[in-house]
Amino acid sequence: MASASVMTEAVRGKSVERVRALYQHFMRLLNDEEAPQTADDMGELAVLGVVRDFPSRRNCAALAWHTLAAALDGRTQTTI
C-alpha cells in the first residue's frame, strides 16, 4: 500500500510527538476540503493529498495511519 510505505518513511526516526502531529496533519489533508492539497511541510506525504478527491479511497489511504495512532495509544483496535 503506497500510503503505508510513504508513512513509514515519513515517521522513521521521528519523536512520538512529531509522529502524532504528522498523523493529525495527514488526516486534515485527507478530510478537510479547506486544507491545501499540497503541503510543503509534509514532504512526500503531500503527494497523497490527491486521494481527497476520491472519497472511496480515503479510508484505504488512512488505514495504516489509524493503525499507527492506535499503536501509539496502546489500543489493539482502530476506528475509521
ZICORSUL-V428731 format. One record per residue. RES is the residue in one letter. PSI is psi in radians with two decimals (999 if undefined). Layout:
res;psi
RES;PSI
RES;PSI
//
This chain:
res;psi
M;2.21
A;-0.74
S;-0.73
A;-0.69
S;-0.81
V;-0.69
M;-0.79
T;-0.78
E;-0.65
A;-0.59
V;-0.26
R;2.19
G;-0.01
K;2.73
S;2.79
V;-0.70
E;-0.74
R;-0.65
V;-0.75
R;-0.70
A;-0.73
L;-0.70
Y;-0.89
Q;-0.77
H;-0.76
F;-0.71
M;-0.69
R;-0.73
L;-0.72
L;-0.62
N;-0.36
D;1.95
E;-0.39
E;-0.31
A;2.45
P;2.48
Q;-0.43
T;2.27
A;2.08
D;-0.56
D;0.05
M;-0.06
G;-2.35
E;-0.35
L;-0.48
A;-0.49
V;-0.40
L;-0.06
G;-0.46
V;-0.32
V;-0.50
R;-0.52
D;-0.12
F;1.45
P;-0.58
S;-0.27
R;-0.12
R;-0.81
N;-0.66
C;-0.78
A;-0.53
A;-0.27
L;-0.85
A;-0.65
W;-0.73
H;-0.65
T;-0.75
L;-0.80
A;-0.72
A;-0.74
A;-0.74
L;-0.56
D;-0.07
G;0.31
R;2.68
T;-0.08
Q;2.65
T;2.83
T;2.28
I;999
//
